[in-house]
Amino acid sequence: MLKIAIIGLGNRGGKYARQIKNSGEAEITAICEKNPALLEGARVTCGVAKENAFLSDDDFFRRGKLADALVVATQDRDHYRHAISALKLGYHLLLEKPVSPVLSECEEIAALAREKNLSAVVCHVLRYSPFYDEIKKTINRGDIGGVVSLTDTENVGYWHFSHSYVRGNWHSEQESGPSILAKCCHDLDIIGYLSGQKCAEVFSSGSRRLFLRENAPERAADYCLDPCPERKSCPYDVKKIYYGITRHTIPKMGAHIKVITGMPNPKISDLKEALKTSPYGRCVYKCGNDVMENQTVAMKLENGVNANLTMTAFSKGCFRRLHISGTKGEIIGIDAEHKFKINIFGGASRTARVRGGGIFGHLGGDRMLVLDFIKFLKTGEKTERLSTIDATLESHRIAFAAEESRKTGKAVLLLH
Ligand SMILES: NC(=O)c1ccc[n+]([C@@H]2O[C@H](COP(=O)([O-])OP(=O)(O)OC[C@H]3O[C@@H](n4cnc5c(N)ncnc54)[C@H](O)[C@@H]3O)[C@@H](O)[C@H]2O)c1
């Protein structure tokens, strides 16, 4: 049985733990999580021995190698030191994205993995979801001819954006990284993966329009539950976002409620109590956030193909809309609908329907990533979609270049 350890048992780490357990192909032999309640919850669920459950990352790494591979699911700016420590001990890695918000750190991790002959797979989960998998097969078969342009609109969802990029972990460039990296390295990776092309030149612009202190209504309280007279009309009221949800508001954010309370099995009363003082209970206009709410990235790929990515906070749903034009036809689809249309010029149109899970499991991508990773480590079988660090750093390079372009107002050349 393959042995896997996990560091960071929050939202993502908890999901990977479940997928690893459900696979029946690997066992979780060690875990490290700095929140005692989450550590103990995960320890019991995963059946990990007490001596292999660590509150401190120093203690965990000091114990040496306790598994074949380590899942690194801590926060963005912790990945570097956790990945480097793990590689030095000889762990293969399943590494959450972004690899790091610092390009040189990403490159250092990749170089050390190469030097040690260890595998580092990045959690670019979209590649593994049936929707994108089927689109890749359609392109590979030549159904739409040669790809000439790709347009991807990443609709983050107003409720998701407020949770993660205004109130939450990814609200500050300094603390995590820019939203084009944190949210859209997935999109930049998918564009490169589907086109099979590197990016030669990037131009990007971005904006922040809504979540600004000057937009706070005059009588708005600092916390929704303070109480605030604006709650009834505000779509970002915590009741509408996290509980008391109706079909007109948002999907149930179960895992996010664990993040807010820091508890493995929170009750609604725990959530309400936490929201009185938690960063997630704050007025969305008073969060000190600075990451872009909207950003467009225009890319010229190495073979002259054009690609465009637009990320926006302002959509009701959380979905990506793709339009890929080829010389013989086009693909148009919305990933959350689990289907896309293939229109052949001068020929028939058809709709491809795919299986797939909900948005919180990345449409089935989380599960397939874990299965592919385990299979790869056990058999050495490398699928085309396997998101090795060398294959996926391109997405990060484009994100860093997009940020440079946004800040300087100039196009950035990636290939000369
Ligand atoms: N692949 C994807 O689509 C996807 C989606 C969401 C988040 N992410 C990424 O996954 C990572 C984790 O995100 P999350 O949503 O699970 O966050 P989270 O805050 O829920 O989980 C992180 C966990 O790591 C723990 N932790 C932090 N520092 C630690 C340390 N030094 N030692 C031990 N434990 C420590 C925290 O207590 C927390 O429980 C982030 O890098 C994030 O950007 C990826």
The ligand as an ORCA input file, in Angstrom:
! r2SCAN-3c Opt
* xyz 0 1
  N      -6.549     23.320     -6.180
  C      -7.511     24.185     -5.954
  O      -8.402     24.374     -6.745
  C      -7.520     24.973     -4.671
  C      -8.727     25.481     -4.163
  C      -8.681     26.197     -2.971
  C      -7.475     26.408     -2.331
  N      -6.324     25.928     -2.884
  C      -5.021     26.113     -2.229
  O      -4.888     25.094     -1.233
  C      -4.136     25.578     -0.117
  C      -4.946     25.380      1.149
  O      -6.154     26.116      1.047
  P      -7.397     25.815      2.002
  O      -8.581     26.419      1.374
  O      -7.427     24.370      2.357
  O      -6.976     26.665      3.283
  P      -7.281     26.345      4.789
  O      -6.901     27.544      5.548
  O      -8.647     25.791      4.944
  O      -6.259     25.157      5.120
  C      -4.915     25.344      5.403
  C      -4.622     24.561      6.663
  O      -3.230     24.554      6.894
  C      -3.019     24.674      8.279
  N      -1.682     25.192      8.481
  C      -1.212     26.417      8.159
  N       0.087     26.522      8.469
  C       0.446     25.336      8.990
  C       1.660     24.838      9.512
  N       2.758     25.596      9.553
  N       1.706     23.572      9.944
  C       0.576     22.797      9.901
  N      -0.617     23.226      9.431
  C      -0.671     24.480      8.996
  C      -4.099     25.645      8.739
  O      -4.347     25.553     10.126
  C      -5.278     25.207      7.898
  O      -6.082     24.248      8.546
  C      -3.840     27.040     -0.428
  O      -2.550     27.143     -0.958
  C      -4.864     27.405     -1.479
  O      -4.452     28.450     -2.328
  C      -6.337     25.217     -4.018
*
